[in-house]
Amino acid sequence: MKLLSLNLGRPEAVDYTDQPDGVTGIDKRPVEGPVRVTAPGAKGTGASGLAGDAVCDMRHHGGDDQAVYAFAREDLDSWERTLGRTLPSGTFGENLTTEGVDVCGAKIGERWRIGPDLLLEVSASRIPCKTFQGHLGEKTWVKRFTQEKRPGAYLRVIEPGEIRAGDAIEIVRRPAHEVTVAFEFRALMTERELLPRVLAAGDALHGEVERVAREYVRKYGEQGR
């Protein structure tokens, strides 16, 4: 398992985002590194965890629980076959393009060591948005991406460090609960009755996901509707 590509974005003015200034950093491009990765701070004030990477819409992106975004090269390859087009690493706006890692099968709270120092923790799934659809230029992209249930993973920084393309990725902790990235995504997007079970991930849950799950339980109970 390794970091196949390390990708950073620069602010770019586009016509497909609802970010107030009309700019986005979703177009990530591979860099050689090394790149310093640290916890960026609370959502709304902290941006990307990677030095030199742009997060322009901090209403919805960035912050400690969404410091780093990872997507599997294997899933990009699958989308290449589906879409009939080349998708270079970074195309989905991911900071880390992995090889040999089951990103969507990773569990919330799972920890990855990348390189000698960096320790990350899986925190949430990626929710597709209008900017993502505009960047890809694919009609009904949000719907198609949601139906595939392969969203990639956000990670928080537990121990900062420098990384570069080619670094080994080691899974150093894997929780016993059932809440994978794909499971959490299904609960949020297509199978709301799963939300009570998401709470099994405990303190590792993204705060916004936990609030949604607890509100669902208060309204419908543990068994859902």
PyMOL commands that set and color helices and strands:
alter all, ss='L'
color gray80, all
select helices_A, chain A and resi 64-66+73-83+130-136+141-148+181-189+192-204+207-220
alter helices_A, ss='H'
color red, helices_A
select strands_A, chain A and resi 2-9+12-13+23-24+28-31+35-37+68-72+96-99+111-114+118-125+153-159+161-163+169-173
alter strands_A, ss='S'
color yellow, strands_A
deselect
rebuild
show_as cartoon
